[in-house]
Amino acid sequence: MSTSAKRKAVSPTPGSSPPARPAPAGPTSPAAGSPEAAGVSSFPAAPANTDDALTGAHWLQQGMPEEDDQDADSSLGSDVESSTASISSSIFNYRMINGRTYHSDAVTDIEYWAPNDEKHLDSLEIYYHGVELLNDHQLHMSPLKDNIERVIDIGTGAGFWAIDFADKYPNCEVIGTDISPMQPSWVPPNLNFEISDASKEWTYKPNYFDLVHVRFFVGAIEDWNAFYREAFKVCKPGGWIEHYDHSPVVTSDDGSVVPGSAMDTYGKVLAEAARRIGRSATLADDDTMEEGLKAAGFVNIQTKRMKMPLSPWSDDKKLKEVGLCAYSTLSADVEGVVQYLFGNVMGWTPEEISVFAAHMRRELKDKNIHGYYHWKYVWAQKPEDAQ
């Protein structure tokens, strides 16, 4: 069975609860006489000074949120192998921070925020399904020819997209690169994974790939212009690049994400922490992608913008399932997402992070809070006459 098929077997659907891993479910029905029962949304109250909410001390002072006995956990899980072969043992010498593992210093000297342990990979598998659903399961937006020869997936992570692409194009050589060897060993024969730092000079032949694919690189690259120049160099004339990314800043159209709330704090602190280490975490909110691609020499630049609900609050069937995936991912591992940037960069203590994470989970359960991420899909072409 392919990785894609196994993913579909565990993809969350409203009301389904595989027993393997309990995870928080949606909010309970409002009590009689409550504002919610009367049809009035009860959004969290904003603190007197919303700047205070950006500090760990503020969330420690709040204490742990009260548990609601009526909340029932839903369970979503996945089964991600994380093994690889023929790689130096030093690459597996992961850094350990508060019980979580991160990429080895033997691979790169860059600061990257995401853990590479199984807990994080399991949550990312569900997230991948949500991201694919958000884009109507289109593996690519570029008008690729049927006879494409080589494709590279930069920052492949657990290799979900690379595996699906290799399955769809069995005659195409697919390479997935990452700074952590966390990809499965059972993959299509036309797919290979390599350990490589995309923030450095790329070592592939010029004019080599029909498609350069980049996804979920938020907070990973310091110099995007240099990154896109490397992509331009290895892309064939007439070939394509695609970059699919998001902003962690949570917003709402109805004001339900209150200034100073955990959801509001989440994205703002992540963005500030990324800024302090010289990175951008808001690629979907600005023109970094389009301007960088244009400066590198790409043409026919096209953009698609999307909103990803963070819980299943939407009335739209597709967005409701997307929101369930986002909710399941984030609620399962808030600490994994924020620990490095909140702790190592912003100076929050483990206890402050733990309390904040509890507040974030509680807000995620509240369907009256209509928070969402911005996602942006940008694709562009290398000119046919480029050298």
Stockholm file with secondary structure:
# STOCKHOLM 1.0

chainA/1-387         MSTSAKRKAVSPTPGSSPPARPAPAGPTSPAAGSPEAAGVSSFPAAPANTDDALTGAHWLQQGMPEEDDQDADSSLGSDVESSTASISSSIFNYRMINGRTYHSDAVTDIEYWAPNDEKHLDSLEIYYHGVELLNDHQLHMSPLKDNIERVIDIGTGAGFWAIDFADKYPNCEVIGTDISPMQPSWVPPNLNFEISDASKEWTYKPNYFDLVHVRFFVGAIEDWNAFYREAFKVCKPGGWIEHYDHSPVVTSDDGSVVPGSAMDTYGKVLAEAARRIGRSATLADDDTMEEGLKAAGFVNIQTKRMKMPLSPWSDDKKLKEVGLCAYSTLSADVEGVVQYLFGNVMGWTPEEISVFAAHMRRELKDKNIHGYYHWKYVWAQKPEDAQ
#=GR chainA/1-387 SS CCHHHHHHHHCCCTTCCCTTSEEECCCCCCCTTSTTTTTCCCCCCCCSSGGGGGSHHHHHHHCSCCCCTTCCEEECCCCCCCCCSSCCGGGGCCEEETTEEECCTTTCCSCCCCCCSHHHHHHHHHHHHHHHHHTTTCSCCSCCCTTCCEEEEETCTTCHHHHHHHHHCTTSEEEEEESSCCSCSCCCTTEEEEECCTTSCCCSCTTCEEEEEEECCTTTCSCHHHHHHHHHHHEEEEEEEEEEEEEEEEECSSSCSCTTSHHHHHHHHHHHHHHHTTCCSCTTTSSHHHHHHHHHTCEEEEEEEEEEESSTTCSSHHHHHHHHHHHHHHHHCHHHHHIIIIIIITCCCHHHHHHHHHHHHHHHHCTTCCCEEEEEEEEEECCTTCC
#=GC SS_cons         CCHHHHHHHHCCCTTCCCTTSEEECCCCCCCTTSTTTTTCCCCCCCCSSGGGGGSHHHHHHHCSCCCCTTCCEEECCCCCCCCCSSCCGGGGCCEEETTEEECCTTTCCSCCCCCCSHHHHHHHHHHHHHHHHHTTTCSCCSCCCTTCCEEEEETCTTCHHHHHHHHHCTTSEEEEEESSCCSCSCCCTTEEEEECCTTSCCCSCTTCEEEEEEECCTTTCSCHHHHHHHHHHHEEEEEEEEEEEEEEEEECSSSCSCTTSHHHHHHHHHHHHHHHTTCCSCTTTSSHHHHHHHHHTCEEEEEEEEEEESSTTCSSHHHHHHHHHHHHHHHHCHHHHHIIIIIIITCCCHHHHHHHHHHHHHHHHCTTCCCEEEEEEEEEECCTTCC
//
